[in-house]
Amino acid sequence: MQALSALQSKLATVIDQFRRKYTGFDESYSTYTAQYGEGAVKVYEPFAINDTIDPVIIILGRTTPLTYKDSRRLLLGSLSSVTIEKGGVYIMGRREPPDSKVILWSPKEESEIEQFDSRIRIIPSRVHAGIFGLEDGRVLFSDLGSSSGSILAGETSKPEPFISLYASPRVGVHRVPIENKYSQ
């Protein structure tokens, strides 16, 4: 896996580019780092979402779902979809003030990709998560230190199911054990 420091460096470069290119990103980033500190936005344990069986479900916060289809390198929301390109870095978040839309900032454009219900307590962060399309074909997802966390669920092509939870220590995870119905 690509070194974490290389991804951090790539993220820092893209943040500078996006701040100059997109007013909405600059406002979101500025208000987020003013609240949580300049070092609040960083890569946390990148997770490879390539070589997965379609779809991988990405949940921002607790209730805002996106879908990633590795067969087409496509990130889908209810409002639009974006193809993840090699070498591309994509940042998901929301505008400030919130307008109930998740935005995907990419090298090419700013896209409204999904809606969220602003009545819920835990909404996506202004700078929430990133997707890295690496030159070697891998696609990595990372929560960028969001205040509301992320959940990934899917299955690798091996096949091996996975659930990855990016959350603060105060988030309770309730596990319900289920008996194996087909025990041998």
N, C-alpha and C positions, 0 to 999 in steps of 0.2 A: 504494500500500500504506500502511496505517495506520502512522504514525510509531512507531519502535521505543520511544521514550520513553513514548508513550501506552500501549503494551502492557506496558511495565515497570511503569507506574503501576497499571494494571489488575491485573497479577499481584500486586503488593504489597498491594493492597486485598483481593484474594481470599485471599491467604495469611493475612492477619489474621483474616478471617471464618472460614476453615476451621480455624484454630488454636483459635478459641473454640468452634466447632461440633462438631469431631471430635477426640476424644482421640487416636485412632490417627494422625491427620495431625499433631497437635501433637508427639507422640513422634517420629514419623519426621522431621519438619522440625527439631526441636530437636537430635536426635542427628546429623543430616546436617550442619547448620550448625556444630555443635560440632566436628565432624571437619574440615570443609573451609573454614570461615569464614562469617561472616554474609552476605557478598556472593556466595556460591557459587551461589545459586539466582537465575537471571536468564534472560531470553529471548535465545536465540541464533538469528539469522537465520530468522525465521518463514517457513514454506513454505506456500503456498496449496494446500490439498487439495480445494478446491471446484472445480467444473467439470472433474471428472476422470471417466474411464470406470471404472465399478465393476469390481473393487475396487482400493483402494490398500492395499498391505501396509505395515504399520508394525511394525518389529522393534525391541523394547527390549532393550538389551544386544546379544547376538549370536544368541540362540535363542528369544526370547519373542515370538511373532507376534500381532498384532491386525489386524483388517480394518476399513477405513473404506469405507462405501458412500455416495457423495455423492448418489445418486438418492433415498435415504431419510434422508440426514444421520445415518447410523447407525454407531456404533463397536461392533464385535463382538469378543468373545472367546469362549472355550469355556465360560465360566461364566455370562456374561450379556451384555447389550447395552444401550447408552445412546444415546438420540437427542440430537444436538447442537443446542441451541436458540440462536436469535439472542440475543446479549447474554450468553450463558453462557461461563464459563471453567471448564475441567475440568483437573484435575491427576492424572497417573498416577504411581504409585510403589509402594512396598511397605511393609509394617509393619516395625517394629523391636521385638523380634527377628523375623527373617524367618520366615514361615509358608508359603512357596512359593506365594503368591498376589499377583498384581498388583491393586492397588486403584485405583479411579477415584473421586476426590472431586469432587463437583459441587455446585452450589447446592442441589440437592434431596436428595442422598443420598450415602452412602458405599457403593460397590458392589465386590464381588469380581468382576473381569472375566475374568481369565486365570490359569492356573497356570504356574509355572516349575519347572524341576528344580534344586533347591538344591545338587545335587552338582556342577554346573558351576562353573567359576571366575568367570565373568563373569555376574552376575545383575543384574536391573533395580535401579536406585538407589532409595533411600528416597523421594526427590523426583526424578522422572526426566524427565517431559515434560509439556507443556501443550497443550491444544486451545482455541482462542479462536473462539467463534461470534460473528462481528461483526454489528452491526445492519444492515449493508448486504448481508447474505447470504453474505459470504465466510467461509470456515472456514480457520483457520491452525493449523499444527502447529509446535511448537518444542521442541527438546530444552532443558531448563532447566539445563544444565551438569552433566548426569549423569556419574558416573564411568565408566559403561560404554557410553555412546553410543547412537545410534539410527540406523536405516536406513529410508528411505522408498522404495518402488518402485511405479510405476504409469504411467498414461498420461493426458495431458490430453485434453480433447475436441477439440483442434485437428486431428489427433492428434499428440502429441509425447510419446514415452516419457521417463521420468525415473528417476533414482536419486539420492537425496540422502543423504549420509553425514555424520552428526554424530559426530565421533570425536576423541580426543586425538591429537597428532602421533605418538605411539608405536604407533598401530595401523597395521599393514601392509595395504595393499590390493593384491591380486594380480590383475592384468588379463590375461585370456587372449584375444588377438585371434583372431577367427574370420573366415575368408575369406567374402566374399559369394558365395553359391552361384549367384546369378542375375545375374552381371555382364553388362553390355551390350556 
